[in-house]
């Protein structure tokens, strides 16, 4: 009888410590901060469902503007008022300069092209890319982009008037705004613009893929980011891998087109071209392509 009791105690102890392990969080519980009750392993993911903003607002009414919750194995702090956001992200901005990594977006989607500036943990590479972005977006630089903005806005307005028969016919303007934003980004980054209509295949492919890629950062769509056990199911990463491959195709194509124009002497001034042609750059070809691809993704994502 004793061996059976020992075996039973061993099983119970194993299950207990297993639950404790999978119920632990990357950051210990923060003292003196209200915590949302959650389920073992899943935490508060069940309660959040697919309407995070609505649920977070209700929690704020009950627990106050700032509270903590554990989503799977991650501890998250919610800020739900202007004053709390100002205190955390303005008064303490240097402490929040880095970005957390998520399994789906960082380990699957971004495994081939690197991270964007807005999703990169703080390191020397991120520091240099943020500095380059700040230079490209300061007031004098933005003023120099006005001819590009004038061209794209003029083209879009002309086509909207033509396709709507001067306002007599209803049209969906989303495609025109998407082309405006993307062409502005492409011109700045590659010295290239999509000259076709809003039904151009490359335009539709880039805008759709970038939209889907941004969804992989969503807390409501990717529970495997918070529950490591769910990463054992390959199907959880299948869609992310598909869009990673599709993005790699047009990123490589855009870069190769620019390199060809540089070789032929027909390129126009652009951010990526300046990096590729910089004689003082101390990067080998692989490093240079990786750095340019990270900057390229930032511009396309913003576009």
Protein Blocks (a to p, Z undefined) as FASTA:
>chain_A
ZZmmmmmmmmmmmmmmmmmmmmpcfbdcdehiacddddehklmmmmnmmmlklmmmmmmm
mnojbdcddehjaccdddfbfklmmmmmmmmmmmmmpccddfklmmmmmmmnopafklgc
cdfklmmmmmmmmmmmmmklmmmmmmmmmmmmmmmmmmmmmmnonoiaccdfklmmmmmm
mmmmmmmmnopacfbdfkbfklmmmmmmmmmmmmmmpmklmmmlmmmklmmpmklmmmmm
mmmmmmmmmmmmmmmmmmmmmmnopaccdfklmmmmmmkbccdfklmmmmmmmmmmmmmm
mZZ
